[in-house]
Amino acid sequence: MTWRATALTLFPEMFPGTLGHSLAGRALREGRWSLDALQIRDFATDRHRTVDDTPCGGGAGLVMRPDVVDAACAAALAGEPEGEAPRPLVYLTPRGRLLDQALARELASGPGVVLVCGRYEGLDQRVIEARAMREVSVGDFVLSGGEPAALLLLDACVRLLPGVMGGADSAEEESFSDPRGALLEYPHYTRPAVWQGRAVPDVLLSGHHAAVAKWRREQAEAATRERRPDLWARHAARQHETQD
């Protein structure tokens, strides 16, 4: 079954963007996933193809009209395969739940996604509620539109699809993949053994797999404690729950 993605956007030419290259691009060409980009303006009803209007109550900027966005959503969801769960509508917005590895895995395990890329001041709240959109944020910052966030979310999902990365072990050892609690990834080394006076840690050249695993675990824990105390606190709490 092909994992299907649809982007609702005012700039369909931004897709597939970086996802047309490397492993994601190869998987796209192989049919492991598909991507359509629908122009939201095509669902406007006036001759000027208007998709926005001034905010009720006043204020700066413009708000995307609920009737136009709703029509675009309906078109994206039309003709869903029979017997298959409908794809979730995901609205990329700084107000949403933070995208993490758990959410990427959840979305990648389903039939696909319909991504709503806002512009201006965002969408009219009524269409968000009427369509039961899942609001997702890629970080605590503001972008000029939802398209870069959509590409980021798609990249996080597509690389988890069967056969895309080629080696399941690579995904299992990455940051945030530990089921015992998210940790940052340990540092990596390759040849030459000494570069500009800096040597690869001896343990990695020892051939002692248990010692290597222990070193990597310690390095991951140390990096998480230092750089992401929020993740470390969550990890410690999960470890405590497991032991109880």
C-alpha positions in Angstrom: 0.0 0.0 0.0 1.4 3.4 -1.0 1.6 6.0 1.7 -0.2 9.1 0.3 0.5 12.7 1.0 -1.4 15.7 -0.2 -0.4 19.3 0.4 -3.0 22.1 0.3 -1.0 25.2 -0.5 -0.8 28.5 -2.3 2.6 27.6 -3.7 2.4 24.0 -5.1 5.6 24.6 -6.9 7.4 24.3 -3.6 6.7 20.5 -3.6 8.4 18.0 -3.6 11.3 20.4 -3.0 14.1 18.6 -1.1 12.0 15.5 -0.9 12.6 14.9 -4.6 16.2 14.0 -3.9 18.2 11.4 -2.0 16.3 8.5 -0.3 12.9 10.2 -0.2 13.2 11.1 -3.9 14.1 7.6 -4.8 11.2 6.2 -2.7 8.9 8.7 -4.4 10.0 7.5 -7.9 9.7 3.8 -6.8 6.1 4.4 -5.6 6.7 3.7 -1.9 4.9 7.0 -1.3 3.0 9.6 -3.4 2.7 13.4 -3.2 0.1 15.7 -4.7 0.1 19.5 -4.2 -3.3 21.2 -4.6 -3.5 24.9 -5.3 -5.9 26.4 -2.7 -6.8 29.3 -5.1 -8.4 26.8 -7.5 -11.3 26.5 -4.9 -12.0 30.2 -4.7 -15.4 31.2 -6.1 -14.8 34.8 -7.3 -13.0 36.0 -10.4 -10.0 37.3 -8.4 -9.5 33.8 -6.8 -9.6 35.4 -3.4 -8.5 33.1 -0.5 -8.3 35.5 2.4 -10.1 38.4 4.1 -9.6 40.9 6.9 -9.8 39.5 10.5 -13.0 40.0 12.4 -12.5 42.3 15.3 -9.7 44.2 13.5 -6.0 43.8 13.6 -3.2 43.4 11.1 -2.9 40.9 8.4 -5.4 38.6 6.6 -7.1 35.3 7.5 -7.6 32.5 5.1 -11.4 32.0 4.3 -13.1 28.9 5.8 -15.2 28.2 2.7 -12.2 28.1 0.4 -10.1 26.0 2.7 -13.0 23.6 3.3 -13.5 23.1 -0.4 -9.8 22.3 -0.9 -10.0 19.8 2.0 -13.0 18.1 0.5 -11.2 17.7 -2.8 -8.2 16.3 -1.2 -10.2 13.7 0.7 -12.5 12.8 -2.2 -12.0 9.3 -3.6 -10.2 7.8 -0.6 -9.7 4.1 -1.2 -12.7 2.0 0.0 -12.2 0.3 3.4 -9.2 2.5 4.2 -9.2 4.8 7.2 -9.4 8.5 6.0 -6.1 10.3 6.1 -5.8 12.9 8.9 -5.9 16.6 8.1 -2.8 18.2 9.6 -2.6 22.0 9.9 0.9 23.3 10.3 0.8 26.1 12.9 2.9 27.4 15.8 -0.1 26.8 18.0 0.0 23.1 17.5 1.4 20.0 19.2 5.1 19.9 18.8 6.2 17.4 16.1 8.3 14.6 17.6 9.5 11.2 16.7 6.4 9.5 18.3 4.1 11.6 16.1 6.1 10.9 13.0 5.9 7.2 13.7 2.2 7.4 14.2 1.6 9.3 11.0 4.0 7.1 9.0 2.1 4.0 10.2 -1.2 5.2 8.7 -2.4 5.6 5.2 -0.9 9.0 4.7 -1.6 12.7 5.5 -3.3 15.8 4.1 -1.2 18.8 5.0 -2.8 22.3 5.2 -0.2 25.0 4.6 -1.4 28.3 6.0 -0.3 31.7 5.0 -1.0 35.2 6.2 -2.4 35.1 9.8 -3.5 31.5 9.3 -6.9 29.8 8.9 -10.3 30.8 10.2 -10.8 28.8 13.4 -14.2 27.4 12.2 -12.7 25.3 9.4 -10.1 23.9 11.8 -12.8 22.8 14.1 -15.3 21.7 11.4 -12.7 19.5 9.8 -11.2 18.3 13.1 -7.7 19.2 11.9 -4.7 18.1 13.9 -2.6 21.2 14.6 1.1 20.5 14.5 4.1 22.8 15.1 7.6 22.1 14.1 9.1 24.5 16.7 8.7 27.6 18.7 9.3 30.0 15.9 7.3 31.6 13.1 7.7 30.8 9.4 6.3 32.8 6.4 4.1 29.9 5.6 3.3 26.2 6.3 5.2 24.8 3.3 8.6 24.5 4.9 7.0 22.9 8.0 5.1 20.5 5.8 8.3 19.4 4.0 9.9 18.8 7.4 7.0 16.7 8.6 7.0 14.7 5.4 10.7 14.0 5.6 10.3 12.8 9.2 7.5 10.4 8.1 8.8 9.2 4.7 12.2 8.0 6.1 10.3 5.7 8.4 8.3 3.9 5.6 9.3 0.3 4.9 12.2 0.1 2.4 13.0 3.8 2.3 16.1 3.9 4.5 17.3 0.4 3.6 18.6 -0.5 7.0 16.2 -0.7 10.0 19.1 -0.5 12.4 20.0 3.0 11.3 16.5 4.3 12.3 16.5 2.4 15.6 19.8 3.9 16.8 19.0 7.5 16.0 18.1 10.3 18.4 14.6 10.0 20.0 14.2 6.3 18.9 14.9 4.6 22.3 11.6 3.1 23.6 12.9 3.6 27.2 12.9 7.3 26.7 14.2 9.8 24.1 17.9 10.4 24.1 20.1 12.4 21.8 22.3 10.4 19.6 25.9 9.4 20.5 28.8 10.9 18.5 30.0 9.2 15.3 33.5 8.6 14.0 35.0 7.1 10.8 38.4 6.8 9.1 41.1 8.1 9.4 41.8 6.8 12.9 43.7 10.1 13.7 42.8 13.4 12.0 44.5 16.7 12.8 45.8 15.2 16.0 42.3 14.0 17.1 42.0 10.2 17.6 38.9 8.0 17.4 38.1 6.8 20.9 39.9 3.5 21.6 36.8 1.7 22.6 35.3 2.1 19.0 38.4 0.3 17.6 38.4 -2.4 20.2 36.0 -4.8 18.5 34.3 -5.3 21.9 30.7 -4.9 21.0 29.4 -4.8 24.6 31.9 -2.1 25.5 31.0 -0.1 22.4 27.3 -0.3 23.2 28.0 0.8 26.8 30.2 3.8 25.6 27.5 4.9 23.1 24.8 4.7 25.8 26.9 6.8 28.2 27.6 9.4 25.5 24.0 9.6 24.6 23.0 10.1 28.2 25.7 12.7 28.8 24.7 14.7 25.7 21.0 14.6 26.7 21.7 15.7 30.2 23.9 18.7 29.0 22.0 19.9 26.0 18.4 18.9 26.6 17.5 18.8 30.3 13.8 18.6 29.4 14.4 15.3 27.5 16.6 14.0 30.3 13.9 14.7 32.9 11.4 12.7 30.8 13.8 9.9 30.2 14.6 9.7 33.9 10.9 9.6 34.7 10.2 6.8 32.2 13.2 4.8 33.6 11.7 5.2 37.1 8.3 4.0 35.9 9.9 0.9 34.3 11.6 0.0 37.5 8.5 0.3 39.7 
